[in-house]
Amino acid sequence: MRWLFAIQRAGEGAHATAGGTPALHFKKGDIMNKNTSWSKATLSILALCALLALAACSKKENTEQSDNKAAESAAPAATPIDPATVATVNGTVKFDGTAPKASKIDMSQDPGCKGTNEAENVVVSGGDLANVFVYVKDGLGNRTFDVPKDPVVLEQKGCRYHPHVLGVMAGQTVDIKNGDPTTHNIHPTPKDNREWNESQPPSSADIQKNFAREEIMLPVKCNQHPWMKMYINVVKSPFFAVTDKDGKYEIKGLPPGDYTIAFVHEKLGEQDQKVTVAPKDTKTVDQSFKAAGE
């Protein structure tokens, strides 16, 4: 209410009343002086109001920040899992059909890109399919899990991404390295996460990022080298794996229960399977993908 008091005092300074009738006894030339005084008082009041409004906004902003910090600190604790009961799911992913021949990549546009390079969109060896992301899609209910403190590493070497398919928990750090004598531009193009695009010169510091929301097969490209592509898979639990060159995968530490296991490939789509694991159980869940159009 201080600003109301300031307005009242300013009004009293500009108007004097006697018996309820305004006292308008001005000398010649006093009108301009009175108007000038009133203008100064008005400006002072406006300045005071602006300061009060600014203080109110600052207080609101500080309150919002405090609320956000409180919400972060109030995140639910990880659901405990009895290590004496955990189960394992493993298996092999096969390619059903004639495997496509990997196409050669011409990297001659950049002298800093040395060595040979081949497309990695479908990698098959002896019928085994690599780079399939395997994760527990359903069955964990409302369980929560601690975000790993150790980062996962994404390296650029030979003007290729290593690995081609990466799994990470939401909020976990991705440590991006440039091992090439040329500049890269790392550019994820997500649907549900924040998009960013950062340049990374040779021998520069690592770029560290994380992704807040679950998203499967999030594409990452390099704006400097159009053939450079890879996929990051962001999930809410630690129960995931990527098939190796032999098509093998393994998911450990599962609490007993009924689950849906998803197998996702960048070109061949998704296949799901149901599995039930008992305490200390080990289940083999194999999967196959057919060639496109077959």
Buried (B, 14 or more C-beta within 10 A) or exposed (E): EEEEEBBEEBEEEEEEEEEEEEEEEEEEEEEEEBEEBBEEBEEEBEEBEEEEEEEEEEEEEEEEEEEEEEEEEEEEEEEEBEEEBBBBBBBBBBBEBEBBEBEEBEBEEBEBBEEEBEBBBBBBEEEBBBBBBBBBBEBBEEBEBEBEEEBBBBBBEBBBBBBBBBBBBBBBBBBBBBEBEBBBBBBBEBEEBEEEEEBBEEEEEBBEBBBEBBBBBBBBBBEBBEBBBBBBBBBBBBBBBBBBEEBBBEBEEBBBBEBBBBBBBBEBEBBEBEBEBEEEBEBEBEBBBEBEEE
